[in-house]
Amino acid sequence: MSMKILLLFLADDDHDDRELFKEAIEEIAVKTKVVTFENGVSLMAHLLDTTTKLPDFIFLDLNMPMMTGEECLDDIRSESNLQQIPITIYSTFYNHKQASLLKEKGADRYIQKPNNFSLLKATIERCLESFKVENDETLDKDTYFVI
């Protein structure tokens, strides 16, 4: 049986964080393809382009210029064809109150960016493990992580 390759979108304004994320993805067991965006505006433009393939999973940096991760979350959840895409808020700082608010707005998970590479790999892999799908079956919303 072949494993589905997960398509991940990462929106993060920090170039080094995007590169580190891609390096970590290359070293984990879950087969993935990562498309990165420098900000929420470019992410939303891509998501709203009807000719583009939608991702299996989105990682959103919370603090981005032009459009924050929270604003992206609001916009994504307001689009009927995007509502089922699992979203992980991926931020330098963890705030329990903010995490609860983002969960109410439709985030599936809120994680603090790990401060070392091996922990980053483990965190990403743990996030994606529940999304492995065989034979291109549809992802089941019940298997998503909850904040």
trRosetta pair geometry for C-beta under 8 A, 3 or more apart (Angstrom, degrees):
i j d omega theta_ij theta_ji phi_ij phi_ji
1 134 5.0 18 155 -167 129 125
1 135 6.2 -60 -157 -50 106 91
2 134 7.4 143 81 -152 40 75
2 135 7.3 108 59 -79 72 49
3 31 5.4 129 103 20 119 128
3 132 6.4 -39 -154 -164 111 101
3 133 7.8 120 -163 74 65 44
3 134 6.1 -55 -108 -102 54 70
4 31 7.5 -179 101 75 36 113
4 56 7.9 130 131 -85 123 156
4 132 7.4 156 50 -166 90 53
4 133 4.5 -6 26 77 137 91
4 134 6.8 -157 -12 -103 89 18
4 135 7.6 -50 -48 48 99 19
4 136 5.3 130 -93 -87 115 52
4 137 7.8 -122 -34 32 140 59
5 31 4.6 -79 -109 128 72 108
5 32 6.4 153 -172 -106 76 18
5 33 5.8 51 153 -15 118 98
6 30 6.4 -5 17 158 128 111
6 31 6.8 135 13 91 76 62
6 32 4.7 -29 68 -108 91 80
6 33 7.4 -170 90 26 46 65
6 56 4.5 -104 -153 62 82 145
6 57 6.1 14 174 10 122 115
6 128 6.3 -163 46 -153 166 118
6 131 6.0 69 -105 119 142 120
6 132 7.7 -87 -43 -98 121 49
6 133 7.9 114 -77 21 91 96
7 32 7.5 151 -91 -160 19 70
7 33 5.3 -19 -111 65 66 100
7 35 7.1 11 -176 -1 91 108
7 53 6.4 -93 -155 119 178 117
7 54 7.8 131 87 111 134 38
7 55 4.6 -134 112 -131 94 64
7 56 5.1 120 49 1 69 89
7 57 7.6 162 86 30 50 71
8 25 7.2 -143 47 -121 148 143
8 32 5.4 7 -4 -169 116 122
8 33 7.0 173 25 82 73 46
8 34 4.9 -23 73 -107 105 71
8 35 7.2 176 89 26 53 66
8 55 6.0 72 -132 -162 17 125
8 56 6.9 -48 -71 58 56 86
8 57 5.0 -24 -111 75 80 98
8 58 7.4 155 -163 -94 63 29
8 59 6.6 22 -180 -3 110 102
8 128 7.9 -57 -75 -97 130 125
9 34 7.8 143 -99 -159 20 60
9 35 5.3 -26 -107 71 69 95
9 36 7.7 149 -163 -97 54 27
9 37 6.7 15 -177 -5 97 113
9 43 6.3 116 162 -140 129 103
9 46 7.5 171 -129 97 137 136
9 47 7.6 -5 -87 -71 178 99
9 55 4.3 -120 -13 -45 100 158
9 57 7.5 -174 28 94 67 50
9 58 4.8 -15 67 -114 101 78
9 59 7.2 -169 94 31 53 65
10 18 6.2 151 113 -127 127 82
10 21 5.6 149 -143 121 166 155
10 22 7.9 -137 33 -59 152 79
10 34 6.0 5 -1 -167 115 108
10 35 7.4 170 24 83 71 44
10 36 4.9 -24 70 -111 98 76
10 37 7.0 180 91 26 49 72
10 58 7.7 166 -82 -162 33 54
10 59 4.6 -5 -113 64 77 109
10 90 7.6 -30 -143 42 91 156
11 36 7.6 150 -88 -165 33 58
11 37 4.4 -22 -106 71 78 109
11 38 7.8 -18 -153 68 68 13
11 39 6.7 10 -168 152 103 11
11 40 5.6 79 168 -86 149 55
11 42 7.7 166 -123 70 104 87
11 43 4.2 -37 -83 -56 132 145
11 58 7.4 8 2 -173 101 100
11 59 7.3 -175 29 93 61 62
11 60 5.3 4 56 -122 107 64
11 61 6.0 -123 106 20 69 85
11 64 6.6 -51 145 -51 100 163
11 69 7.1 160 90 -101 115 82
11 72 6.4 172 69 -108 161 171
12 17 4.9 -108 152 98 144 120
12 18 5.1 180 70 -67 114 85
12 21 7.1 131 15 -9 152 147
12 36 7.1 -51 37 -157 90 103
12 37 7.8 116 20 74 48 62
12 38 7.7 -53 82 -136 43 32
12 59 7.5 -15 -42 116 108 103
12 61 3.9 108 -112 -34 72 132
12 64 7.1 -144 -140 -85 29 117
12 90 7.0 -57 -80 91 116 121
13 38 5.8 58 -121 176 55 67
13 39 5.7 42 -88 -84 93 75
13 61 6.4 -128 9 82 74 152
13 63 7.9 -83 27 110 123 63
13 64 4.4 150 -29 -133 115 86
13 65 6.0 94 -110 18 158 83
14 17 3.9 60 90 12 115 114
14 18 6.7 172 91 -14 60 81
14 61 7.1 154 14 -116 95 160
15 18 5.7 -56 -151 34 32 111
15 19 6.4 28 155 -16 67 107
15 38 7.8 -6 -77 -116 75 96
16 19 5.8 -55 -147 38 32 110
16 20 6.1 33 155 -19 66 108
17 20 5.7 -53 -142 38 30 112
17 21 6.2 36 155 -23 63 106
17 61 7.2 87 111 -90 150 132
17 113 6.8 -49 -138 -137 120 150
18 21 5.7 -55 -150 34 29 114
18 22 6.5 27 154 -17 64 106
18 36 4.7 86 -159 -156 123 148
18 38 7.8 -54 -49 -95 154 58
19 22 5.8 -55 -149 37 32 110
19 23 6.3 33 153 -19 66 105
20 23 5.7 -53 -147 36 31 112
20 24 6.3 33 153 -20 65 105
20 117 6.9 -124 -161 -107 103 86
20 120 6.5 -39 150 161 107 171
21 24 5.8 -55 -150 35 29 111
21 25 6.4 33 151 -23 64 106
21 34 7.1 171 124 -159 100 157
21 36 7.6 133 76 -97 126 120
21 59 7.2 -168 -154 88 146 157
21 120 7.3 -119 -99 175 54 126
21 124 7.3 139 -151 -85 76 143
22 25 5.5 -50 -147 33 33 116
22 26 6.7 38 153 -24 63 102
22 34 5.4 -156 -109 77 82 149
22 36 6.9 -64 -59 -45 117 131
23 26 5.8 -51 -155 28 33 115
23 27 7.0 16 154 -9 62 110
23 117 7.5 -45 105 -144 120 115
24 27 6.1 -72 -157 41 33 104
24 28 6.7 32 153 -30 70 107
24 117 6.6 -162 -86 -163 98 76
24 120 4.7 -101 -96 121 152 107
24 121 4.5 -152 -155 -83 95 68
24 124 5.4 119 129 16 124 148
25 28 6.1 -57 -147 23 33 110
25 32 5.3 -90 -172 77 113 134
25 34 5.2 106 72 -37 174 135
25 124 6.4 -99 -82 150 68 154
27 121 5.6 -49 88 -122 114 132
28 32 7.6 26 70 8 111 123
28 121 5.7 178 -71 -165 96 88
28 124 6.1 -126 -46 97 156 107
28 125 4.3 -166 -145 -83 128 103
28 128 7.2 99 129 51 148 137
29 125 6.5 66 30 -139 85 121
30 125 6.2 167 -1 -133 110 70
30 128 4.4 -150 60 119 175 131
30 129 6.6 -128 -65 -80 126 49
30 131 7.7 56 -152 70 143 92
30 132 6.0 -127 -123 -79 99 101
32 128 6.9 -60 -68 -143 130 159
35 46 7.6 -166 134 168 136 159
35 55 7.2 -134 39 -84 113 118
37 40 7.6 99 120 -87 130 20
37 42 4.5 -175 -158 93 109 107
37 43 4.2 166 78 -66 167 82
37 46 6.7 -136 -84 9 132 139
38 42 6.1 54 45 26 77 144
39 42 5.5 93 61 13 77 96
39 43 7.1 -136 104 -4 42 93
39 64 5.2 158 -134 164 69 127
39 65 6.4 -56 -119 73 124 70
39 66 4.8 36 179 53 143 132
39 67 6.2 105 161 42 96 89
40 43 5.3 -55 -145 39 38 116
40 44 6.0 36 159 -19 72 105
40 60 7.4 44 -97 -146 99 107
40 64 5.5 144 -20 83 96 139
40 66 6.4 -172 48 95 87 94
40 67 3.2 -116 77 97 122 109
40 68 6.6 0 -19 62 152 13
40 69 6.8 -163 -78 -83 124 37
40 71 6.1 100 137 81 164 101
40 72 4.0 -130 -141 -65 118 114
40 75 7.9 123 170 31 115 137
41 44 6.0 -56 -148 37 27 107
41 45 6.4 29 153 -20 62 106
41 66 4.9 -64 -19 142 121 131
41 67 5.0 141 -50 3 72 128
42 45 5.6 -50 -145 35 34 114
42 46 6.4 34 155 -19 64 106
43 46 5.9 -62 -155 37 29 110
43 47 6.2 24 153 -17 67 109
43 58 7.7 95 -170 -148 130 122
43 60 7.8 126 157 -108 175 92
43 72 6.1 16 85 -134 134 133
44 47 5.6 -54 -141 39 34 111
44 48 6.0 23 162 -12 68 112
44 67 6.9 -54 -7 122 130 169
44 72 6.3 -142 -59 -126 102 84
44 75 5.6 -10 -116 118 129 150
44 76 7.6 -125 -106 -64 85 77
45 48 6.2 -65 -144 44 24 103
45 49 6.6 37 152 -37 61 102
46 49 5.7 -46 -152 15 32 117
46 52 5.7 -108 -178 122 73 178
47 52 7.4 -104 -107 81 19 133
47 54 7.1 58 -141 -121 75 83
47 76 6.7 -51 159 -108 167 90
47 79 7.5 145 137 56 117 163
47 82 6.0 44 175 -103 124 138
48 79 7.3 -134 -96 -107 85 156
49 52 4.4 65 88 -5 106 114
54 81 7.4 -141 -75 146 151 98
54 82 7.0 -159 -140 -107 130 73
54 85 6.5 -123 167 -79 113 128
55 58 5.7 115 81 -66 140 77
55 85 6.2 74 78 -148 83 130
56 85 7.4 174 178 -139 16 85
56 86 7.7 1 149 34 60 98
56 131 6.4 127 148 170 118 131
56 139 6.3 128 -156 -38 96 144
57 85 7.0 174 -102 -177 23 85
57 86 5.2 -21 -118 72 77 99
57 87 7.8 162 -166 -87 58 32
57 88 7.2 15 179 0 102 104
57 127 7.8 126 -172 139 147 108
57 128 6.9 -113 -3 -106 173 87
57 131 6.1 0 -60 -146 130 174
58 76 7.1 -130 47 -123 166 163
58 85 5.7 56 -8 141 109 120
58 86 7.2 179 29 94 71 50
58 87 4.7 -17 71 -111 104 76
58 88 7.2 -179 93 29 54 65
59 87 7.9 157 -90 -160 22 58
59 88 5.1 -20 -110 71 69 101
59 90 4.5 25 -177 -19 99 141
60 69 3.9 131 145 -143 109 103
60 72 5.4 -170 -134 81 138 137
60 73 6.4 -161 62 -58 169 90
60 87 6.1 7 -2 -170 118 105
60 88 7.2 170 23 85 72 48
60 89 5.5 -38 73 -112 95 55
60 90 6.2 151 68 22 35 86
61 64 5.3 102 89 -52 109 104
61 69 5.5 -150 93 -62 38 123
61 90 5.6 -52 -84 81 51 89
61 91 6.4 115 -159 -93 56 61
62 68 6.5 5 171 -179 52 97
62 69 4.1 -84 -112 36 35 136
62 70 6.6 40 -152 -33 79 84
62 89 5.5 48 -71 -173 98 107
62 90 7.4 -167 -23 67 78 40
62 91 3.8 2 7 -90 121 123
62 92 8.0 -120 43 20 107 69
62 93 7.9 -91 59 54 141 80
62 98 7.8 59 -152 150 149 137
63 68 6.5 -22 -116 -134 33 96
63 69 7.2 -34 -21 2 28 106
63 91 6.7 89 -1 -136 89 102
63 92 7.2 -46 30 21 123 106
64 67 6.5 -5 93 79 111 54
64 68 5.8 156 47 -120 74 39
64 69 6.2 105 6 -41 105 74
67 71 4.8 -121 -168 88 80 131
67 72 5.9 99 140 -57 111 85
67 75 8.0 -15 -172 -3 133 142
68 71 4.7 101 53 6 76 99
68 72 7.0 -133 100 -2 44 86
69 72 5.5 -52 -148 36 35 115
69 73 6.2 42 151 -24 66 103
69 89 5.7 111 145 -133 140 90
69 90 7.8 -166 -118 42 153 64
69 91 7.2 -126 27 -72 159 104
70 73 5.5 -48 -148 32 33 116
70 74 6.6 36 152 -20 63 102
70 102 6.5 -106 -109 -101 89 99
70 105 7.2 52 -155 81 82 169
71 74 5.6 -49 -150 33 34 114
71 75 6.4 31 152 -16 65 106
72 75 5.7 -59 -148 40 31 109
72 76 6.0 30 156 -20 68 108
73 76 5.9 -54 -142 37 27 109
73 77 6.2 17 162 -10 63 112
73 87 6.1 149 -116 136 90 159
73 89 7.2 -20 -67 -78 136 104
73 102 6.4 -24 155 -150 176 91
73 105 5.5 74 130 123 124 123
73 106 6.2 167 176 70 99 98
73 107 5.8 -35 -135 -66 140 91
74 77 6.2 -65 -146 43 23 103
74 78 6.3 22 156 -23 62 112
74 105 6.3 -55 -81 -171 71 126
75 78 5.7 -60 -148 33 29 111
75 79 7.0 24 156 -18 63 105
76 79 6.2 -64 -159 31 32 106
76 82 4.8 -115 -166 133 73 133
76 83 7.6 149 144 -89 73 41
76 85 6.8 -86 179 61 124 118
76 87 6.6 123 93 -69 154 144
76 106 7.6 -157 89 104 97 137
77 82 7.4 -106 -74 100 23 99
77 83 5.8 70 -143 -117 54 77
77 105 6.5 -177 18 161 160 74
77 106 4.0 136 -97 37 142 166
79 82 4.1 43 84 23 112 113
79 83 6.8 -163 84 -43 57 75
80 83 6.0 -30 -148 -11 32 119
82 85 5.5 -41 -172 10 67 119
83 106 7.5 -89 -150 -154 76 143
84 139 7.7 151 150 79 109 106
84 141 6.2 -92 -147 -80 93 111
86 108 4.4 -31 -156 9 86 162
86 109 7.7 29 174 6 104 100
86 131 7.0 -128 35 -91 149 130
86 139 7.5 -100 -15 142 113 149
86 144 4.9 -175 -107 -125 125 121
86 145 7.6 89 -166 34 133 80
87 106 6.9 53 40 124 129 87
87 107 5.3 -91 96 -129 104 62
87 108 5.6 134 54 11 54 93
87 109 7.8 -169 103 37 48 68
88 107 7.2 87 -124 -171 22 96
88 108 6.3 -56 -72 70 61 92
88 109 4.4 -16 -117 72 86 103
88 110 7.3 171 -166 -85 63 25
88 111 6.0 -1 180 9 114 106
88 127 5.9 -1 -77 -154 159 140
88 145 7.6 32 -92 64 104 128
89 99 7.5 -162 64 -117 138 71
89 102 5.4 -8 -30 163 152 159
89 107 5.0 -13 -23 -145 107 146
89 109 7.1 -157 28 100 68 52
89 110 4.3 -7 61 -115 112 76
89 111 7.2 162 83 25 61 56
90 111 5.9 -3 -111 65 63 91
90 113 6.2 72 171 -73 81 86
91 94 6.9 144 82 -76 107 51
91 110 7.2 -13 18 -169 112 88
91 111 7.7 155 30 84 66 45
91 112 6.4 -49 80 -116 71 52
91 113 6.5 -122 104 -18 21 92
92 112 7.1 19 165 -159 18 78
92 113 5.3 -26 -95 29 48 120
93 112 6.8 -33 -177 -125 10 102
94 99 6.8 10 -166 -50 80 128
94 110 7.0 125 -132 135 87 106
94 111 7.8 -49 -92 -179 112 25
94 112 4.1 -65 -45 -65 109 116
95 98 3.8 52 87 20 114 115
95 99 6.4 174 84 -18 56 84
96 99 5.5 -53 -144 34 30 115
96 100 6.5 32 156 -20 64 103
97 100 5.9 -53 -154 33 30 111
97 101 6.6 30 149 -17 63 105
98 101 5.5 -53 -149 36 36 113
98 102 6.2 33 154 -17 68 106
98 110 7.7 161 108 -153 85 158
99 102 5.8 -56 -145 39 30 109
99 103 6.4 37 152 -24 63 103
99 107 7.9 -106 -157 82 59 140
99 110 4.1 -152 -128 61 97 157
99 147 5.4 177 169 -177 101 136
100 103 5.6 -50 -150 31 32 115
100 104 6.7 33 151 -18 63 102
100 147 7.4 -172 -90 111 40 139
101 104 5.7 -54 -156 34 33 112
101 105 6.5 26 149 -15 65 108
102 105 5.4 -56 -147 41 37 111
102 106 8.0 -75 171 55 58 47
102 107 4.1 8 148 9 98 139
102 110 5.7 104 76 -73 138 126
102 147 7.2 125 86 -70 95 160
103 106 7.8 148 -178 13 26 9
103 107 5.6 -74 -85 63 40 89
103 110 7.2 -86 -54 -17 87 115
103 146 7.3 61 -141 -173 120 78
103 147 4.2 -115 -83 34 120 138
107 110 5.9 55 131 -59 143 88
107 147 6.3 53 103 -50 101 127
108 144 4.7 -81 -153 169 133 126
108 145 5.6 96 148 70 97 74
108 146 6.7 -82 -169 -99 63 39
108 147 7.3 161 145 -38 26 79
109 127 6.6 -165 81 -129 164 105
109 144 7.8 -144 -31 168 100 91
109 145 4.4 21 -68 100 125 122
109 146 7.2 155 -79 165 73 6
109 147 5.5 161 -125 -80 37 67
110 147 5.0 33 12 -124 94 117
111 123 6.1 139 180 -180 148 125
111 127 7.1 -82 -28 -76 152 128
113 120 7.4 5 -172 -106 70 101
114 119 3.7 -164 -173 112 143 107
114 120 4.4 -154 59 -68 120 63
114 122 7.8 91 -66 54 167 90
114 123 5.3 -179 -32 -9 126 142
115 119 7.0 17 49 61 53 141
116 119 4.9 80 65 16 84 108
116 120 6.9 -147 96 -12 39 90
117 120 5.4 -54 -147 33 33 115
117 121 6.5 34 156 -19 66 101
118 121 5.7 -47 -149 33 35 113
118 122 6.4 33 153 -16 64 106
119 122 5.6 -53 -145 40 34 111
119 123 6.1 36 155 -22 66 107
120 123 5.8 -56 -145 36 28 111
120 124 6.3 24 159 -14 64 107
121 124 6.1 -60 -148 39 27 106
121 125 6.1 23 158 -17 65 112
122 125 5.8 -58 -143 40 27 111
122 126 6.1 30 158 -21 64 108
123 126 5.8 -55 -147 36 27 111
123 127 6.5 30 153 -21 62 106
124 127 5.6 -55 -152 34 32 114
124 128 6.3 14 157 -7 67 112
125 128 6.0 -67 -145 45 29 101
125 129 6.2 48 156 -47 67 98
126 129 5.9 -33 -142 5 29 118
127 130 7.8 -78 170 28 29 95
127 131 7.9 0 136 0 63 118
127 145 6.5 -71 -137 -9 67 150
128 131 5.2 -71 -160 43 56 111
128 132 7.1 77 147 -50 80 77
129 132 6.2 -28 -164 -12 39 109
130 143 5.0 -177 167 160 103 97
130 144 7.0 144 114 -113 131 22
130 145 6.4 143 42 -49 147 82
131 139 6.1 -6 -148 -127 84 125
131 143 7.1 151 -86 113 50 118
131 144 7.8 39 -79 -101 94 63
133 136 6.9 65 123 -123 114 15
133 137 5.1 -140 -175 58 110 82
133 138 7.8 -138 -147 90 151 9
133 139 5.9 -100 -61 -83 140 71
134 137 6.7 25 71 7 53 109
139 143 7.1 -117 -175 54 79 118
140 143 4.8 79 78 -3 95 106
141 144 5.9 -30 -168 -6 49 118
